[in-house]
């Protein structure tokens, strides 16, 4: 009917030929048309889902690009990464320009090496001694480096550029020790909480 709008939500929904009725709402279908989409049964709101966390198993190799190393399958950009199983160390970020929506170590014994890690807004080390040997670009407002216990050593360069407006302070929190060995670039500064 007039006024109907068909949207796919960026191909999230597909519409096929359908049964339809011209008798109004609640009427049973009276016809079928395989050539024209007559879908007017509801309204949809498209909401972007949070990226699915990827959890390291190291079951296949030390390489991040190997889908068999992650419980949830191959990496997509902006996945939060969780490292809880120490296997195939040191791990190799062989995904050029990978953007992680946070990195969490749930225990100690992890070493990250390889390509630069871009657009990361949170580093968390919950226990033990962990090492990051790659360069990091921290983004987002209120970038966090949380070391709850033990030691997190970052040997690569950490960059925290200024956002388009305002400031982006890097905040270190937690009772653990953070060791920064790189020539870092915190353009707004760092807060130790």
The 8 nearest C-alpha neighbors of each residue, nearest first, counted from 0:
[[1, 3, 2, 39, 37, 21, 38, 4],
 [0, 2, 3, 4, 39, 37, 5, 38],
 [3, 1, 4, 0, 5, 39, 38, 37],
 [2, 4, 1, 0, 5, 39, 38, 37],
 [5, 3, 2, 6, 39, 1, 38, 42],
 [4, 6, 3, 7, 38, 39, 14, 36],
 [7, 5, 8, 4, 12, 9, 10, 13],
 [6, 8, 10, 12, 9, 11, 13, 5],
 [9, 7, 11, 10, 6, 45, 12, 44],
 [8, 10, 7, 11, 12, 6, 45, 13],
 [11, 9, 7, 12, 8, 13, 6, 14],
 [12, 10, 8, 9, 7, 13, 45, 6],
 [13, 11, 7, 10, 8, 14, 9, 6],
 [12, 14, 7, 10, 15, 11, 6, 8],
 [15, 13, 12, 36, 16, 38, 7, 17],
 [14, 16, 36, 17, 13, 33, 35, 38],
 [17, 15, 33, 36, 35, 32, 34, 14],
 [18, 16, 31, 15, 32, 19, 37, 36],
 [17, 19, 31, 30, 28, 32, 29, 20],
 [18, 20, 28, 30, 29, 31, 17, 37],
 [19, 21, 28, 29, 22, 30, 27, 26],
 [20, 22, 23, 19, 29, 26, 28, 24],
 [23, 21, 20, 26, 24, 27, 25, 29],
 [24, 22, 21, 26, 25, 20, 27, 19],
 [25, 23, 26, 22, 20, 21, 27, 40],
 [24, 26, 23, 27, 22, 20, 28, 40],
 [27, 25, 24, 23, 22, 28, 20, 21],
 [26, 28, 29, 25, 20, 19, 22, 24],
 [29, 27, 20, 19, 18, 30, 26, 31],
 [30, 28, 20, 19, 27, 31, 18, 21],
 [29, 31, 19, 18, 28, 20, 32, 17],
 [32, 30, 18, 17, 19, 33, 29, 16],
 [31, 33, 34, 35, 16, 17, 18, 30],
 [32, 34, 16, 35, 31, 17, 36, 15],
 [33, 35, 32, 16, 36, 15, 17, 31],
 [36, 34, 32, 16, 33, 37, 17, 15],
 [35, 37, 16, 38, 15, 17, 14, 34],
 [38, 36, 35, 17, 39, 19, 16, 18],
 [37, 39, 36, 40, 17, 14, 19, 5],
 [40, 38, 41, 37, 3, 0, 42, 4],
 [41, 39, 38, 42, 24, 37, 19, 25],
 [42, 40, 39, 43, 38, 44, 3, 5],
 [41, 43, 44, 40, 39, 4, 5, 6],
 [44, 42, 45, 41, 8, 6, 12, 7],
 [43, 45, 46, 42, 8, 47, 6, 41],
 [44, 46, 8, 43, 47, 11, 9, 48],
 [47, 45, 48, 44, 8, 49, 43, 11],
 [46, 48, 49, 45, 50, 44, 8, 11],
 [49, 47, 46, 50, 51, 45, 78, 77],
 [48, 50, 51, 47, 78, 52, 77, 46],
 [51, 49, 78, 48, 52, 77, 79, 100],
 [50, 52, 78, 49, 53, 79, 71, 48],
 [51, 53, 79, 78, 80, 50, 54, 81],
 [52, 54, 80, 71, 69, 81, 79, 78],
 [55, 53, 81, 69, 70, 82, 80, 52],
 [56, 54, 69, 82, 68, 57, 81, 84],
 [55, 57, 68, 58, 84, 69, 70, 54],
 [56, 58, 68, 86, 87, 59, 55, 60],
 [59, 57, 68, 56, 60, 67, 86, 87],
 [58, 60, 68, 67, 57, 65, 61, 87],
 [59, 61, 62, 57, 87, 58, 68, 65],
 [60, 62, 90, 87, 91, 57, 88, 63],
 [63, 61, 91, 64, 60, 65, 93, 90],
 [62, 64, 92, 65, 93, 91, 61, 94],
 [65, 63, 62, 94, 66, 93, 73, 74],
 [64, 66, 67, 63, 62, 68, 73, 60],
 [67, 65, 73, 72, 68, 69, 64, 74],
 [68, 66, 65, 69, 59, 58, 72, 70],
 [67, 69, 57, 56, 58, 66, 59, 65],
 [70, 68, 55, 72, 54, 71, 67, 56],
 [71, 69, 54, 72, 56, 55, 53, 68],
 [70, 72, 69, 53, 54, 73, 52, 51],
 [73, 71, 66, 69, 70, 67, 74, 53],
 [72, 74, 66, 75, 69, 65, 64, 71],
 [75, 73, 72, 76, 78, 66, 53, 64],
 [74, 76, 78, 77, 73, 50, 97, 98],
 [75, 77, 98, 78, 97, 99, 74, 100],
 [76, 78, 99, 100, 98, 50, 75, 79],
 [79, 77, 50, 99, 52, 100, 76, 51],
 [78, 80, 100, 52, 101, 99, 102, 53],
 [81, 79, 102, 53, 52, 54, 78, 101],
 [82, 80, 54, 103, 102, 104, 53, 55],
 [81, 83, 104, 55, 54, 84, 103, 105],
 [82, 84, 105, 106, 104, 81, 85, 55],
 [85, 83, 56, 86, 82, 55, 57, 106],
 [84, 86, 109, 108, 83, 88, 87, 57],
 [87, 85, 57, 88, 84, 56, 58, 61],
 [88, 86, 61, 57, 60, 89, 90, 85],
 [89, 87, 90, 86, 61, 110, 109, 85],
 [88, 90, 110, 111, 87, 91, 112, 61],
 [91, 89, 61, 88, 111, 112, 110, 62],
 [90, 92, 62, 113, 112, 61, 93, 63],
 [93, 91, 113, 63, 114, 94, 112, 62],
 [92, 94, 91, 114, 113, 63, 95, 62],
 [95, 93, 92, 97, 64, 96, 63, 114],
 [94, 96, 97, 114, 93, 115, 92, 116],
 [97, 95, 117, 115, 116, 94, 98, 114],
 [98, 96, 95, 116, 94, 117, 76, 99],
 [97, 99, 117, 118, 77, 76, 116, 119],
 [100, 98, 77, 119, 78, 101, 79, 76],
 [101, 99, 79, 77, 119, 78, 120, 98],
 [100, 102, 121, 79, 119, 99, 120, 122],
 [101, 103, 80, 122, 81, 79, 123, 121],
 [104, 102, 123, 81, 124, 122, 82, 80],
 [105, 103, 124, 82, 106, 125, 81, 123],
 [104, 106, 125, 83, 82, 103, 126, 124],
 [107, 105, 126, 104, 127, 83, 125, 108],
 [127, 108, 106, 128, 129, 126, 109, 104],
 [107, 109, 129, 128, 85, 127, 110, 106],
 [110, 108, 129, 107, 130, 85, 111, 88],
 [109, 111, 130, 89, 131, 129, 90, 88],
 [112, 110, 131, 90, 132, 89, 91, 130],
 [113, 111, 132, 91, 133, 90, 92, 131],
 [112, 114, 92, 91, 133, 93, 115, 111],
 [115, 113, 92, 95, 93, 133, 116, 94],
 [116, 114, 134, 133, 135, 96, 117, 113],
 [115, 117, 135, 97, 98, 134, 96, 136],
 [118, 116, 98, 136, 119, 135, 97, 96],
 [119, 117, 138, 98, 137, 136, 99, 120],
 [118, 120, 137, 99, 100, 101, 117, 138],
 [119, 121, 142, 138, 137, 101, 139, 100],
 [122, 120, 101, 143, 142, 144, 119, 102],
 [121, 123, 144, 102, 101, 103, 145, 143],
 [124, 122, 103, 145, 146, 144, 104, 102],
 [123, 125, 104, 146, 126, 103, 147, 145],
 [124, 126, 147, 105, 148, 104, 146, 106],
 [127, 125, 106, 148, 149, 107, 124, 105],
 [107, 128, 126, 149, 106, 150, 129, 108],
 [127, 129, 150, 107, 149, 108, 151, 126],
 [130, 128, 109, 151, 107, 108, 110, 152],
 [131, 129, 110, 152, 151, 153, 109, 111],
 [130, 132, 153, 111, 133, 110, 154, 152],
 [133, 131, 112, 154, 155, 111, 153, 130],
 [134, 132, 155, 112, 115, 131, 113, 114],
 [133, 135, 155, 156, 115, 157, 116, 132],
 [136, 134, 157, 116, 117, 115, 137, 158],
 [135, 137, 158, 117, 118, 157, 159, 119],
 [138, 136, 119, 159, 120, 118, 158, 135],
 [139, 137, 120, 118, 119, 159, 142, 136],
 [140, 138, 120, 142, 141, 137, 167, 162],
 [139, 141, 167, 142, 138, 168, 166, 120],
 [140, 142, 168, 167, 143, 139, 169, 170],
 [141, 143, 169, 120, 140, 121, 139, 170],
 [144, 142, 121, 170, 169, 145, 171, 141],
 [143, 145, 122, 171, 121, 123, 170, 172],
 [144, 146, 123, 172, 173, 171, 143, 147],
 [145, 147, 175, 124, 173, 148, 123, 125],
 [146, 148, 173, 125, 175, 174, 145, 124],
 [149, 147, 175, 126, 146, 125, 174, 150],
 [148, 150, 127, 175, 126, 128, 176, 151],
 [149, 151, 128, 176, 175, 177, 127, 152],
 [150, 152, 129, 177, 130, 128, 178, 176],
 [151, 153, 178, 130, 177, 179, 131, 129],
 [154, 152, 131, 179, 155, 130, 180, 132],
 [155, 153, 180, 132, 181, 131, 179, 152],
 [156, 154, 134, 133, 181, 132, 153, 157],
 [155, 157, 181, 134, 183, 182, 135, 158],
 [156, 158, 135, 183, 136, 134, 184, 155],
 [159, 157, 184, 136, 185, 183, 137, 160],
 [158, 160, 185, 137, 136, 184, 186, 138],
 [161, 159, 186, 158, 162, 185, 138, 167],
 [160, 162, 166, 167, 186, 187, 163, 159],
 [163, 161, 164, 166, 160, 165, 167, 139],
 [162, 164, 161, 165, 166, 160, 167, 139],
 [165, 163, 162, 166, 161, 167, 140, 160],
 [164, 166, 162, 163, 167, 161, 187, 140],
 [165, 167, 187, 161, 168, 162, 164, 140],
 [168, 166, 140, 187, 161, 141, 169, 162],
 [167, 169, 187, 188, 189, 141, 170, 166],
 [168, 170, 189, 142, 143, 190, 141, 167],
 [169, 171, 190, 143, 189, 191, 144, 168],
 [172, 170, 144, 191, 145, 192, 143, 190],
 [173, 171, 145, 192, 146, 170, 191, 144],
 [172, 174, 147, 146, 145, 175, 171, 148],
 [173, 175, 147, 148, 146, 176, 172, 149],
 [176, 174, 148, 146, 149, 147, 173, 150],
 [175, 177, 150, 149, 151, 146, 178, 174],
 [176, 178, 151, 150, 152, 179, 175, 146],
 [179, 177, 152, 153, 151, 180, 176, 150],
 [178, 180, 153, 181, 152, 154, 177, 183],
 [181, 179, 154, 153, 178, 182, 155, 152],
 [182, 180, 156, 155, 154, 183, 179, 153],
 [181, 183, 156, 180, 184, 157, 155, 179],
 [184, 182, 157, 156, 181, 158, 185, 179],
 [183, 185, 158, 186, 159, 157, 182, 160],
 [186, 184, 159, 188, 187, 158, 183, 160],
 [185, 187, 160, 188, 184, 161, 159, 167],
 [188, 186, 168, 167, 185, 166, 161, 189],
 [189, 187, 185, 168, 186, 169, 190, 167],
 [190, 188, 169, 168, 170, 191, 185, 187],
 [189, 191, 170, 169, 192, 171, 168, 188],
 [192, 190, 171, 170, 172, 189, 169, 173],
 [191, 172, 171, 190, 170, 173, 174, 189]]
